[in-house]
């Protein structure tokens, strides 16, 4: 196996960071092109429809993480047939999940609009958007498995290429279909649908070597059970994590429109942080997974050390950047003076967030690589309990109490993961069986 170096970490991480930058750009273009129609309803419809689909697809996000961990371990063990079989299993799950979403679209969309009601105009356009885009469900969910597999085999430049082609084509078709042909909301949905299926075709071509391996192992019951176990823990963990962030937004809304607006802006800082630091967590997934697969303790320690050094350095730089440039970023996000002042008054929290949360984020990558997803679930469940208690204890502090609770939530995740971290070495050297 290739020697672990700083250059190797950056070779994995930097293309992921670059690929992540294209994600918010696409959302901005979608909003901008429908904004040229001169009406509020199309903007709201595209935003609402995109959120509904994001929630539905997010349920299958475990395919990205689980595929990376399992594939990296198979690669580390030198088991080439299993490396290909994991990809095929992921694609089969993605295909089945996508078809289920298509078949259940009527019920799903009905439920979504009961939870998030909108005006007749917005709901009608959103229905149009959703009924076009839902046909891309198999493709977009399959992209999770393809991306996870490419990360595990250290082909992150291919991930960057995939994102650039998909999002670039989507943007060009957005401009053509909406501004050129005047198709409105249906044009935005159609552009995304075509880009998703085109991205799947490109992704399959990029992963063609994995698809050529023998398929006899794909339906091996033991390996299928392990895949289900690993992914099941990730899914439950993700639900708890999402519930905590949703709670933060719900409680923000109870503090008034001004606080809600300020927090919504500041949460974008956390999203930017995740985009920039994900690359080092993904590098940990790959390199830790390979070390576990090879049962190489020293390589595991070095993978953790190198990726964590870069992640910690990046967190400090991002935090400092937010502190210095935060007011300028906030001003670019809103022209409302009262919202600007409110957001700036809580800026210290998002400047601290990268440093306080980096342990939790980086441990996630380490645990995914080791497929210690049960421990991930235990740590987030513990942190969620601490989060609830902190919210209750700090209620009198207002919005500062909410931000304090969110910071403590991430610290608690990191502490719990650090306590459980020694278990990773039991995977490499199992406890001896008593005589």
Secondary structure as UniProt FT lines:
FT   HELIX           6..35
FT   TURN            36..37
FT   HELIX           40..58
FT   TURN            59..61
FT   HELIX           62..76
FT   TURN            77..78
FT   HELIX           80..103
FT   HELIX           105..115
FT   HELIX           120..133
FT   HELIX           134..136
FT   HELIX           137..152
FT   TURN            153..154
FT   HELIX           156..174
FT   HELIX           175..180
FT   HELIX           184..206
FT   HELIX           208..211
FT   TURN            216..219
FT   HELIX           221..253
FT   TURN            254..255
FT   HELIX           257..294
FT   HELIX           297..333
FT   HELIX           337..345
FT   HELIX           347..369
FT   TURN            370..371
FT   HELIX           373..393
FT   HELIX           395..397
FT   HELIX           399..420
FT   HELIX           421..423
FT   HELIX           424..428
//
